[in-house]
Amino acid sequence: MLASKFFRNKRTGTELRDVVITKIKKPDNIKSCINSASVSTSPESRSKRKIKGAKPAPSPKSLAKRRRLAPRLIYADESDDNGQICDQPILGIDDTKIRICDVNPDSFSSALEKISVVTADHVIKAEKNKYTHFPAQQDRVSMMYPADPFIEEYPLVQPKHKDDFDPTAELIRIVEMTSLILPAEYFCEYREGVERLVRSAIRKENEKDLRAAIDKHNHIVLQLRLNGTIKQHLACGQVYLTAKMLQYLLISAYSRTVGPYVESLSNYKAWSSNVYGELLPAFLSRLFSELKLVQDSVFVDLGCGVGSCVLQAALQVGCESFGVEISPEPVKLAKNQLVEFKSRLRLFGINAGEMTIVEGDMLANEETTKAMQKADLVLVNNYAFDADLNNRLLGLFLELKDGAHIVSLKTFVPLNHTISERNLDNPASILSVEQKDFGPGSVSWSNFSGPFFISTIDRSRISRFLKERYIKIDSVIPYDLAQNRLPYEPEL
């Protein structure tokens, strides 16, 4: 079977068209196939190739790079959710694993407590013209969750455009998520009897099989929730969320509270500092890893937009996460998304770090000042900020502790900046800056690579300058930034 598909080169961002992929049958004896196709790498064989003028064998590093960039061949009995060639993870968070250590305190309630959830039915009713119906006698299925008695109705429809909310794809994500948090003794039964059947029924648009699989899911989930098995398994600390499940939790909240209203975010004043743009999860995941953000850290997003970065940090790292936004429309969506995100975590019994989103001016907000004083990582998407706002932000960075990192898309320190007696009182003098590049798919407004900057608070830079300047003096009064005071200079 041949399939034509578009692929995107990860390194350059360019599209490769008309790539033909063949689904091949899994060989009966893989070992024999490998042996028959193997090439000797002995010194004798390498010398023979060299004598014959053949090209040297590629290095392991170059082979690994080719495998990453090449389209993936899959066997005929493997498929993705739609029975098509499997793609890379939606958001590009390839190797993230989150260990669940704490059970959500609001989960596993025996009573039907009120929970604020934007249901799939509500999203689809608001945009009926974007969906086509299943050929089904009944137009919806009822889905139970592992950690809460709430039952959600899912209409049996499919979106006309792949970027719109897809209820059938979410059914698959829910059963995948459930399989991860079930104890090992139930995993195989659930995987074979529920997950595979749900995938197959949705691919074939078979309502009867889909309803049977969902009923079995509901029966297993209800039984294990009521007898405390799921709660006990979550509390043991042996449950991990994969990258795909992290994506699902982020997308499920975003697609309900932000996606339907995303066009309202374009109503900004041109060439102002309030232009909206998002940093995508793959980029954030890289930052959290490189800057070693941990559960005890504090993450601050200055100009948080709809709050997606705040939610990802709290879930992926488990740290305290704070965001501030001045524009009314984005902050409204951010607060709605925060409520929905907390509800979605409760349905699965998953806990996250403390999350706070406030409306106001980041330069004149008391809550922001308090958050900055304990922050370990500050994110500033200042790509569209004017020079005046960037300069005023430098004063806010004086609140940060030594070792805190600031990630920005424009540098706050001139490239030719050097410390001198004239600029000792300039906040830029305590910033140590490193320039790096983000890859394609890191920001919402471009699919190309670009620079970003990591500034680290380092007040010892001034001390080192003073020691070098007054090297003949036994002791030097340290420069006091808080008092805006120049150092005492004794007679030489």
Helices and strands as residue ranges (DSSP letters): E 2-8, E 15-22, H 30-37, H 43-51, H 60-69, E 98-100, H 120-126, G 128-130, E 131-133, E 140-145, E 148-155, E 157-159, H 167-181, H 184-190, I 191-195, H 196-204, H 207-226, H 229-235, E 239-241, H 243-257, G 259-266, H 281-290, E 298-302, H 308-316, E 320-325, H 328-348, E 355-359, H 366-373, E 377-380, H 387-396, G 397-399, E 405-408, G 421-423, G 427-430, E 431-438, E 450-457, H 460-469
